[in-house]
Amino acid sequence: MASDRVIQNLLTLKKIAEGISTSSGRPFFRALVKNLAETLNVPDVWVTEYDEKAYFLRSLSFWYKDHYRESYDYSVSGTPCEPVIKSNDIFHVPERVIQLYPNDPDLPPLGAVSYVGLALKSEKGVVLGHLAALDSKPIPELPEFFTIFKLFAA
């Protein structure tokens, strides 16, 4: 039923808001990635800052399986993060992410099957970083999933 889905989505948004509303700085980013992973039922979520000159992403926080992973930095070239940095919208690889990005050495150890990412931009449109999620199973194209993801990115 549509009304049940709306109620479930509102409860999800309430949980998200409660999980991140009292935090700022590093605790905010930690709460953000953990709550997004739990809400979307994905094992890996991270938020990064972007170094345009080095074409490099540095994690501000990375929820990895069931814990925080510290100091996760990587080059953007040849990764699914590259189209995210260049995009104005959500970038989604529903499955086969390792096959589509064979030059990304981090995907196989993460057990990645699917990927979703969104660039985080300043008011002037400058890319500041990104928010991304990996899953060890396919991520179907579900409007609710993308809406929640975009809300977290905002």
Helices and strands as residue ranges (DSSP letters): H 2-20, H 25-40, E 44-51, E 56-64, E 67-68, E 73-75, H 81-86, E 91-93, H 97-100, H 107-110, E 114-121, E 127-135, H 143-153
